[in-house]
Amino acid sequence: MSNVSTQPGVLFEGLFPGPVVARFDQPASSSDGGAVLLSALDRRLGLSAALARRLVDERQAAKVRHSLRDLVRQRVYGLACGYEDCNDSARLRDDPVQKLLLGRDPLVGEGLASVATLSRFENALSRRALWELGEAFAEVVVAHHHRRRLGASVRRVTIDLDVTDGPTHGEQQGSLFNGHYREHCLLPLAGFVQFDGEREQHLVALILRPGNADGRAGAVGLLRRLFRLLRRSFPRAALRVRLDGGFNGPRLLAFLEGEGVEYVMGADPKDRTPGNRVLERLAEPLMAEARRLSEDSGEGERVYGEAGYRAGSWRRYRRVIIKAEVTHYGDRPLRDNDRYLVTNLEGDPEEVYAGIYCLRGEVENRLKELQYGLKADRLSCHAFTANQFRLILTAAAYALMQELRRAASGTAAARWQVSTLRERLLKLGAWLQASKRRVTLRLPQDAPWQAEWRRAAANLGALAP
């Protein structure tokens, strides 16, 4: 480009050996050059196309400028790139890479949808349409992993459910005070699936609930749908459900046993006031042993055991795993920390507790990625349905980022969290050149993470030009 520019610049003097002038005058350029990976990821999953097929376009055809599929893609790709608000579309309207992701000419193609168009889109969906979108999302994720794992080879699918909060600061529908989180909020329920011994837990559902919803609300319905879907795709796989103590209740336990699935669920009296005296009495011999060991060693100690237990609301006895622990932190006095699980799994109590149940702690990392990496808690629409739609779009963006992490297997990027993936693989300055034959992205020659980017691109089917 020419060195002559009429754009105003910023002059830095006295900081460097010579004066430095900064101008925003480079045409056909973008700060999201690496985001072309998103289109390849989406093509592999068929995600945005599947979501768009479940939508009914009730707009007047003569006035339509942006297809429903393009609106879905614009929002999902934007979320993955860190643009969580519809308002961001005003700044990105003519970004060449964002246009390229929608299949438009990056230089002369029509700009992205406006803020008003996206706002109408988010607020137009009915509860039935949102249910359809949730079904489509789960089906796409499960079908994708069935293809890559050849369904019949999967021996066990583990399902994890967990609850997170979306703080509210306005008059959103469903915003109510939650005593556990001590704030007004909405209360999404997230579902994940994990195949055999793989490290990653894949998001399959993200369901919005009012801020005062019972922790178990919606769990049976979601599990029933997932069981049906997983059994169809992985007919030979055993299903295992891991839940924390907030889901514990006679209805859910009876449902899981009626479905014939494995389960391990928290049953901690410490999480309730008053505690469960029967469980505490059953654990006392183990706690005495843990205290003795701790006094001898001067460190925290734990002992595992089990007991048969029947709560007042249960129709029969069930196996309860006991972790009798004494914690020791610095100069603080020793502290009892007894914990309990209810399960139908066999095996050594320590293996069930530490080797199976505790692994569900990884779900907390997935939830943090959703909130901190993709702003899943940005539920600022007034309508409950609009906020549920935002969650579905966020779930779709997260599915792409999880697949990006898998595409980068064999590199350090395979363990990066969402925000790191974005900063190092998507946020690449790019200059675009377009001709009738091709579009060329000129990326920084000395980009520090280009080896990881190239590996992901190759695994997604990219070829040498």
Secondary structure, 3 states (H helix, E strand, C coil): CCCCCCCCEEEECCCCCCCEEEECCCCCEECCHHHHHHHHHHHHHCHHHHHHHCCCCCCCHHHCCCCHHHHHHHHHHHHHCCCCCHHHHHHHCCCHHHHHHCCCCCCCCCCCCCHHHHHHHHHCCCHHHHHHHHHHHHHHHHHHHHHHHCHHHCCEEEEEEEECCEECCCCCCCCEEECCCCEEEECCEEEEEEECCCCCCEEEEEECCCCCCCCCCCHHHHHHHHHHHHHHHCCCCEEEEEECHHHCCHHHHHHHHHHCCEEEEECCHHHCCCCCHHHHHHHHHHHHHHHHHHHHHCCCEEEEEEEEECCCCCCCCEEEEEEEEEECCCCCCCEECCEEEEECCCCCHHHHHHHHHHHHHHHHHHHHHHHHHHCCCCCCCCCHHHHHHHHHHHHHHHHHHHHHHHHCCCCHHHHCCHHHHHHHHHCCCEEEEECCCCEEEECCCCCCCHHHHHHHHHHCCCCCC
